[in-house]
Amino acid sequence: MGGVIELFLVMLLIATAAFAPLGYFIYKYTQKNGRPFGETEPHGDSPSYVNELAEAAIHFIKNKLAK
């Protein structure tokens, strides 16, 4: 009988670890009226260093291929 209780506790720990991110997301989602990550741009119009770097790399490659 001790093995069954031990197995139950181990499975309970595994289930808790597996579903903890889901519970955290639900908690954050209900905390700010449906905005779990704060104010975000829906269209991605905000300037980004990564986007500018990618555009510069694409422009550079296009110029090298055109020559």
N, C-alpha and C positions, 0 to 999 in steps of 0.2 A: 504494500500500500504506500510506502514511503517513496517508491520510484515514481508512482503516478503523480503524487503531489509535487515532487521535484520536477518532473516533466512539465506539469501545468505551470509552475512558476517560471521555468525557462521559456516556455512558449509565450507567456504573458509579457515577459521582458522583451522578447523579439517583436511581438506585435506592437508594443508601446514604442519601440525604436522605429518600426516601419511606418507607423501612422502619426508620429510626432510632427513631421513637416506639414502634413495635411491639416492637422489641428492648428498649427501655428498660422498657416495661410488663412484658414477660416476665421481665426481670432483677429488677424490684421484686417481682413476684408470687412468684417462687421464693425470694426472699431472706427473707421473713417467714412461711413456712409457709402460703401461700395468702392472706395479707392484704396486698395491695399498698399500701394506703393507711392502714395501722395499724388501730387499734381504731375501728370505726364503729358507730353505732346502727342495727340492722337495721330498726327500726320508726319511726325518726324521732321518738322520744319526748323527745329533749333540748330544752330551751327555746332559742328562737332569737329574736333581736331582729327579724329580717325577718318571721317568722311572727306575732309579736305586733303588729307594725306593720300587716300585712295584715289581721289579725283586727279591729284597731281601725278600719281604713278601711272594712271590710265592715260593721261595726256602725254606723259613722257614716252610711254610705249608706242602710242599712236604716232607720235612724231618720228620715232626711230624706225618704225615700220614703213612710214610714208617716204622716207628718204632712200 
